Amino acid sequence: MIDFLYNIDLQVFYFINHTLSNRLFDKFFPYITEVKHWYLVYLILWLILIIKGGRIGKITAVAIILAITASDQISSHFLKDLFARVRPCNVLPDVNVLASCTESYSFPSSHAVNNFTIALLLLRIYPKLKWILLTSAFLIAFSRPYCGVHYPSDILGGAVIGSIIGYLFSLLVIYTDKWIAGKNFRIKMKS
């Protein structure tokens, strides 16, 4: 059964990494897969939450920092070591490698975990942004097998894990906001 699933994973990997390969994608996906290209966007969005988001925006901004810290530690330092899956770019001879192929383990994709964590957290608080958030998370996650550094199952697993973490942190934001609102209501009632 494991061999059957691995063969499916491998076929989908080669479809993404080889069959879909073209000049436009060869420029686009390596660019978006690099986290450093997103720092300014992340900072601007985070500052918008702080400055324009009101109480829920400030709570969400704090939750984002906590969620990313948790998701990155869970994926990069616990699950990768637990599963110890070697990256395709380190074991397959004919991979189109378009991004840095590190020696770190492959499952789950931290890019997928982190981006789906934030996407799920934010879409529960700001549901009107769901298509932007999910499309961004999907494209960044998809860039990983396209660039040859993750198997599709690494992405799928990372998306599921990140979605769970994001959902849990969204509950934290919602309950914290309600708790603060209730506390403020009681303070106003006493005045």
C-alpha positions as a Markdown table, in Angstrom:
| # | Residue | x | y | z |
|---|---|---|---|---|
| 1 | Met | 0.0 | 0.0 | 0.0 |
| 2 | Ile | 2.8 | 2.4 | 0.9 |
| 3 | Asp | 4.5 | 1.7 | -2.5 |
| 4 | Phe | 1.2 | 2.4 | -4.3 |
| 5 | Leu | 0.8 | 5.7 | -2.5 |
| 6 | Tyr | 4.4 | 6.7 | -3.2 |
| 7 | Asn | 4.0 | 5.9 | -6.9 |
| 8 | Ile | 1.0 | 8.2 | -7.1 |
| 9 | Asp | 2.9 | 10.9 | -5.2 |
| 10 | Leu | 5.9 | 10.4 | -7.6 |
| 11 | Gln | 3.7 | 10.6 | -10.7 |
| 12 | Val | 2.0 | 13.8 | -9.5 |
| 13 | Phe | 5.4 | 15.2 | -8.6 |
| 14 | Tyr | 6.7 | 14.6 | -12.1 |
| 15 | Phe | 3.5 | 16.0 | -13.7 |
| 16 | Ile | 4.0 | 19.2 | -11.7 |
| 17 | Asn | 7.8 | 19.4 | -12.0 |
| 18 | His | 8.2 | 18.3 | -15.6 |
| 19 | Thr | 4.9 | 18.3 | -17.6 |
| 20 | Leu | 3.7 | 21.7 | -16.4 |
| 21 | Ser | 7.2 | 23.2 | -16.8 |
| 22 | Asn | 7.3 | 26.3 | -19.0 |
| 23 | Arg | 9.2 | 29.6 | -19.3 |
| 24 | Leu | 6.6 | 31.7 | -17.5 |
| 25 | Phe | 6.2 | 29.3 | -14.6 |
| 26 | Asp | 10.0 | 28.9 | -14.4 |
| 27 | Lys | 10.2 | 32.6 | -13.5 |
| 28 | Phe | 7.0 | 32.9 | -11.5 |
| 29 | Phe | 7.2 | 29.9 | -9.1 |
| 30 | Pro | 10.9 | 30.3 | -8.0 |
| 31 | Tyr | 10.2 | 34.0 | -7.3 |
| 32 | Ile | 7.1 | 33.4 | -5.1 |
| 33 | Thr | 8.6 | 30.4 | -3.3 |
| 34 | Glu | 11.3 | 32.6 | -1.8 |
| 35 | Val | 10.0 | 33.9 | 1.6 |
| 36 | Lys | 12.3 | 37.0 | 1.4 |
| 37 | His | 10.2 | 38.3 | -1.5 |
| 38 | Trp | 7.1 | 38.3 | 0.8 |
| 39 | Tyr | 8.6 | 40.1 | 3.8 |
| 40 | Leu | 7.5 | 43.6 | 2.8 |
| 41 | Val | 4.0 | 42.4 | 1.9 |
| 42 | Tyr | 3.7 | 40.6 | 5.3 |
| 43 | Leu | 4.9 | 43.6 | 7.2 |
| 44 | Ile | 2.5 | 46.0 | 5.4 |
| 45 | Leu | -0.5 | 43.7 | 6.0 |
| 46 | Trp | 0.5 | 43.2 | 9.6 |
| 47 | Leu | 0.8 | 47.0 | 10.1 |
| 48 | Ile | -2.6 | 47.5 | 8.5 |
| 49 | Leu | -4.1 | 45.0 | 11.1 |
| 50 | Ile | -2.5 | 47.0 | 13.9 |
| 51 | Ile | -3.3 | 50.5 | 12.6 |
| 52 | Lys | -6.7 | 50.0 | 10.9 |
| 53 | Gly | -8.0 | 46.8 | 12.2 |
| 54 | Gly | -9.4 | 47.9 | 15.5 |
| 55 | Arg | -9.4 | 45.6 | 18.5 |
| 56 | Ile | -9.9 | 42.4 | 16.5 |
| 57 | Gly | -7.1 | 43.5 | 14.1 |
| 58 | Lys | -4.6 | 44.0 | 17.0 |
| 59 | Ile | -5.6 | 40.6 | 18.5 |
| 60 | Thr | -5.2 | 39.0 | 15.1 |
| 61 | Ala | -1.8 | 40.6 | 14.6 |
| 62 | Val | -0.5 | 39.2 | 17.9 |
| 63 | Ala | -2.1 | 35.8 | 17.0 |
| 64 | Ile | -0.3 | 35.8 | 13.7 |
| 65 | Ile | 3.1 | 36.0 | 15.4 |
| 66 | Leu | 2.1 | 33.2 | 17.8 |
| 67 | Ala | 0.6 | 31.1 | 15.1 |
| 68 | Ile | 3.6 | 31.4 | 12.8 |
| 69 | Thr | 6.0 | 30.6 | 15.6 |
| 70 | Ala | 4.0 | 27.6 | 16.6 |
| 71 | Ser | 3.4 | 26.3 | 13.0 |
| 72 | Asp | 7.1 | 26.8 | 12.0 |
| 73 | Gln | 8.3 | 25.0 | 15.2 |
| 74 | Ile | 5.9 | 22.1 | 14.8 |
| 75 | Ser | 6.7 | 21.6 | 11.1 |
| 76 | Ser | 10.4 | 22.4 | 11.0 |
| 77 | His | 11.6 | 21.0 | 14.3 |
| 78 | Phe | 9.1 | 18.3 | 15.3 |
| 79 | Leu | 7.3 | 16.7 | 12.3 |
| 80 | Lys | 10.2 | 16.9 | 9.8 |
| 81 | Asp | 12.5 | 15.1 | 12.3 |
| 82 | Leu | 9.7 | 12.6 | 13.1 |
| 83 | Phe | 9.1 | 11.6 | 9.5 |
| 84 | Ala | 12.6 | 12.2 | 8.2 |
| 85 | Arg | 11.6 | 12.1 | 4.6 |
| 86 | Val | 14.3 | 13.1 | 2.1 |
| 87 | Arg | 13.5 | 15.8 | -0.4 |
| 88 | Pro | 13.0 | 14.8 | -4.0 |
| 89 | Cys | 15.8 | 17.1 | -5.2 |
| 90 | Asn | 18.2 | 15.0 | -3.0 |
| 91 | Val | 17.1 | 11.5 | -4.1 |
| 92 | Leu | 15.6 | 11.7 | -7.6 |
| 93 | Pro | 18.1 | 12.1 | -10.5 |
| 94 | Asp | 16.0 | 14.0 | -13.0 |
| 95 | Val | 14.3 | 16.8 | -11.0 |
| 96 | Asn | 14.0 | 20.3 | -12.3 |
| 97 | Val | 15.4 | 22.1 | -9.3 |
| 98 | Leu | 14.5 | 25.8 | -9.4 |
| 99 | Ala | 15.0 | 26.7 | -5.8 |
| 100 | Ser | 17.5 | 26.0 | -3.0 |
| 101 | Cys | 17.6 | 22.3 | -2.3 |
| 102 | Thr | 18.5 | 22.0 | 1.3 |
| 103 | Glu | 19.4 | 18.9 | 3.3 |
| 104 | Ser | 16.5 | 19.5 | 5.7 |
| 105 | Tyr | 13.7 | 16.9 | 5.6 |
| 106 | Ser | 10.7 | 17.2 | 3.2 |
| 107 | Phe | 7.5 | 16.3 | 5.2 |
| 108 | Pro | 5.7 | 18.4 | 5.8 |
| 109 | Ser | 6.4 | 21.5 | 3.7 |
| 110 | Ser | 6.9 | 24.4 | 6.1 |
| 111 | His | 5.9 | 26.8 | 3.3 |
| 112 | Ala | 2.5 | 25.0 | 3.1 |
| 113 | Val | 2.1 | 24.7 | 6.9 |
| 114 | Asn | 2.9 | 28.4 | 7.6 |
| 115 | Asn | 0.9 | 29.8 | 4.7 |
| 116 | Phe | -2.2 | 27.7 | 5.3 |
| 117 | Thr | -1.9 | 28.6 | 9.0 |
| 118 | Ile | -2.2 | 32.3 | 8.2 |
| 119 | Ala | -4.8 | 31.8 | 5.5 |
| 120 | Leu | -7.1 | 29.9 | 7.8 |
| 121 | Leu | -6.6 | 32.2 | 10.7 |
| 122 | Leu | -7.3 | 35.3 | 8.6 |
| 123 | Leu | -10.2 | 33.9 | 6.6 |
| 124 | Arg | -12.1 | 33.0 | 9.8 |
| 125 | Ile | -11.7 | 36.6 | 11.0 |
| 126 | Tyr | -12.0 | 38.3 | 7.5 |
| 127 | Pro | -14.1 | 35.9 | 5.4 |
| 128 | Lys | -14.4 | 38.3 | 2.5 |
| 129 | Leu | -10.7 | 37.8 | 1.8 |
| 130 | Lys | -10.9 | 34.0 | 1.6 |
| 131 | Trp | -10.2 | 33.7 | -2.1 |
| 132 | Ile | -7.2 | 35.9 | -2.0 |
| 133 | Leu | -5.9 | 34.1 | 1.1 |
| 134 | Leu | -6.5 | 30.6 | -0.2 |
| 135 | Thr | -5.2 | 31.4 | -3.7 |
| 136 | Ser | -2.0 | 32.9 | -2.2 |
| 137 | Ala | -1.4 | 29.9 | 0.1 |
| 138 | Phe | -2.1 | 27.4 | -2.7 |
| 139 | Leu | 0.3 | 29.1 | -5.2 |
| 140 | Ile | 3.1 | 29.3 | -2.6 |
| 141 | Ala | 2.6 | 25.7 | -1.6 |
| 142 | Phe | 2.3 | 24.6 | -5.3 |
| 143 | Ser | 5.6 | 26.3 | -6.0 |
| 144 | Arg | 7.4 | 23.8 | -3.9 |
| 145 | Pro | 6.9 | 20.7 | -6.0 |
| 146 | Tyr | 7.1 | 22.8 | -9.1 |
| 147 | Cys | 10.6 | 23.9 | -8.0 |
| 148 | Gly | 11.5 | 20.3 | -7.2 |
| 149 | Val | 12.0 | 20.6 | -3.4 |
| 150 | His | 8.9 | 18.9 | -2.1 |
| 151 | Tyr | 6.6 | 16.0 | -3.0 |
| 152 | Pro | 2.8 | 16.8 | -3.5 |
| 153 | Ser | 2.0 | 14.8 | -0.3 |
| 154 | Asp | 4.4 | 17.1 | 1.6 |
| 155 | Ile | 2.2 | 20.0 | 0.4 |
| 156 | Leu | -1.1 | 18.3 | 1.1 |
| 157 | Gly | 0.1 | 17.3 | 4.6 |
| 158 | Gly | 1.4 | 20.8 | 5.2 |
| 159 | Ala | -1.9 | 22.3 | 4.1 |
| 160 | Val | -3.9 | 20.1 | 6.4 |
| 161 | Ile | -1.6 | 20.7 | 9.4 |
| 162 | Gly | -1.5 | 24.4 | 8.7 |
| 163 | Ser | -5.3 | 24.6 | 8.4 |
| 164 | Ile | -5.8 | 22.9 | 11.7 |
| 165 | Ile | -3.3 | 25.3 | 13.4 |
| 166 | Gly | -4.8 | 28.3 | 11.7 |
| 167 | Tyr | -8.3 | 27.2 | 12.8 |
| 168 | Leu | -7.2 | 26.8 | 16.4 |
| 169 | Phe | -5.5 | 30.2 | 16.5 |
| 170 | Ser | -8.6 | 31.8 | 14.9 |
| 171 | Leu | -10.7 | 30.4 | 17.8 |
| 172 | Leu | -8.1 | 32.0 | 20.1 |
| 173 | Val | -8.6 | 35.3 | 18.4 |
| 174 | Ile | -12.5 | 35.0 | 18.4 |
| 175 | Tyr | -12.6 | 34.0 | 22.1 |
| 176 | Thr | -10.1 | 36.7 | 23.2 |
| 177 | Asp | -12.1 | 39.4 | 21.3 |
| 178 | Lys | -15.3 | 38.2 | 23.0 |
| 179 | Trp | -13.6 | 38.1 | 26.4 |
| 180 | Ile | -12.2 | 41.6 | 26.0 |
| 181 | Ala | -15.5 | 42.9 | 24.7 |
| 182 | Gly | -17.3 | 41.3 | 27.8 |
| 183 | Lys | -14.8 | 42.8 | 30.1 |
| 184 | Asn | -15.2 | 46.3 | 28.6 |
| 185 | Phe | -19.0 | 45.9 | 28.8 |
| 186 | Arg | -18.8 | 45.0 | 32.6 |
| 187 | Ile | -16.4 | 48.0 | 33.2 |
| 188 | Lys | -18.8 | 50.4 | 31.4 |
| 189 | Met | -21.8 | 49.0 | 33.4 |
| 190 | Lys | -20.0 | 49.7 | 36.7 |
| 191 | Ser | -19.3 | 53.3 | 35.7 |
